[in-house]
């Protein structure tokens, strides 16, 4: 099997693992609610679940004294990094994983409901936060979380979600010296594939 095929297979497996872990986490926390910090958190639903997971991760890191070298130690703001995965040194695999990750996020936004319920919006925002925690490239995940913090998700409609992901992706493109994608063409590039559009 060629090296390129092995890399592609590994990227596909990584994307499937991230998606599966996210779905498993959603199922787990639907069946066993987390102890949320206060009643206001409980009313915010899925966003609170994601924030609680991130906060618990930071607290656990603070309590650990053995310093796991597979994880990033600090964000630029001095807070403990919530990345689960180690940095990724293989640039070929990193690029393939990036393309697969962006494809997953853009297609999810393209398939998002035109008029999502509050629960659907909360679930999508939680997924975005969990994606930033579980993404297989730890340093990439940290950069993604910084962008999400600086530019909170806008998922009030399919169009808003598609535009938000396009803008976030373009922030990454600028940082990586890649071409900017014209966000007015996002619907042409990332199509829903929905039954009503076939």
N, C-alpha and C positions, 0 to 999 in steps of 0.2 A: 504494500500500500504506500502510495507516495506521501511525502511529508505534507504537501498541501491538503491532501484528502484527510490526513490525520488531524491537521489543524482545524479544518472545517468541521470535522466530526466533533472535536473537542469544544469548539465554539458552540455548536448546536447543543451539545450535552450541557454546557454551562448555562445557556439561555433556558433550557428546559428545567434544569435544577433550580435556577432563580425563580422561575415562574411557579414551579411545583412547591418550593418552600413558601412562597408567598401565599399560594392557595391553601397550603396546609396550615400556615399561621392564621389565616382568616378563619378557616374552619375551627381551629383550636380555640381562638378567642371568641368566636360566636358561641361555642358550647361551654366554655369556661371563662366567664368575664374576668378581666383584670381588675384589680383594686385600683380604681382611678383616684387621682389625687384629691379631687373634691367633686361636689355635685355639678358644678359648672362644666368640668371635664366630661362627666358622664353625658351631659346633654349635647356635647359636641361630637359624640359618636366616634367614627373611625379615625378622625384626625387625632382625637385624644388617645386612641389605642396606639397609633404609630408614635406619638410623642411620648407616651408612657414607656413603650419599648425602648426608644432611644434613651430616655432618662435612666431606665433600669440598667441599660448597657453601660452608660457612663458611671453610674453608682457602682456596678460590679467591677468596672475597671479601676475605680478609685480604691476599692476594698482589696484588690489583688496586688500582692507585693512581689510576685515572681516575675513580672514583666515579660509577657509572651512576645518573643521577637518576631512572630509571624504577623503581628498587627502593627498598624501605625500608632505611634505614641502620642502625638499631639497635632491638633489643628493649628492653624496660624494664630487663632485667637486664644490659644492657651488651654482650651477645653480638650478633654479626652476625646479621641477619635472614636466614632461609633462604627467604623468599618469592621466587618467580620473577616474579610479576606485580606491577604497580604498584597503588597504592591506586585504588579505584573511586569516582569522584565523583558519577556519575549515580545518584541515590538510587532511582529507579524501576527501573533495570536491576539495581542492587544487591539490591533486595528480591526481584525476580523470580528472580535467580540464587540467592539464599538459599533461596527456596522449592523451586526445582528441585534444588539441592544436598542439602537436607535430605530431600526425597522420595527421591532416589537412595540416600542412606545408610540411611534407614529401611527401604526396600524390600530393600536388600541384606541388612540384618540379619534381616528377616522371612523371607528365602529362605535364610538361612544354615543349614547342617545342624543337626539337633537334637543330634547327638553328633559334632562335627567332629573330624577327626584333628588331630594336632599341626601337620602341614603346612598344613592349612586354616586353623587358628587363626593360625599365623605369617603366612600370606598375607594374612589379613584385617587383622591388626595392621599389616603393612607397607603395605597399601592406605590405612589410616587415616593413617599418617604421611606417605605420599606425597600423599594428598589435601590434607593441611595444608601441603604444600610447593607444590603445583601449582594450588591453587584460584585461579580467575581474579581474585579480589579480594584484593590483597596484604595489606591491613590486617586483613581478615576472616580470612585464612589464619593470620596471626600470632596472632590471638586464639584461633583453633581449636587451634593448636599449644600455646599456654599451657594451655588446658583439658585437652588430652591429657596434657601433662606433669604437671599437678596431679592428674588423675584417669585413671590408665593404663587402656587398654582392657581390658574383661572380655569375652572371647569364647569361654568354655569351652563354651557351648551357644547355641542360637538365642535362648532366653529371656534369657540373660545379655547377649548382644549387643544385643537389642532394648531391654532395660532400661538398658544403658549409654548407648546413643544417646539414649534418652528423657531420661535425667538430664543428659547433656551439652547436649542441645537446650534443656532447661529452664534451665540455667545461662546460655545465650545469651538466652533469653526474659527472665530477670530483668534482665540487663544492658541489654536493649533496652526494658524496661518493657512487656513483652508478657505475656499470660496464661500461667500454668503449665499444662502438659498433665498430666492425672492418669496417671501411668505404669502404674497397674494396668489401664488400658484400652488399652495399647499394641497388644496382639494384635488388638483389635477395629478399631483405626484403620489399622494397617499389616498387611495380610494377606499371607500367603505367596503365594497363587495357585498353590501347588504342585499337581502332578498328583493326589496322594493327598487333597487337600482339595477338589477340584472335585466 
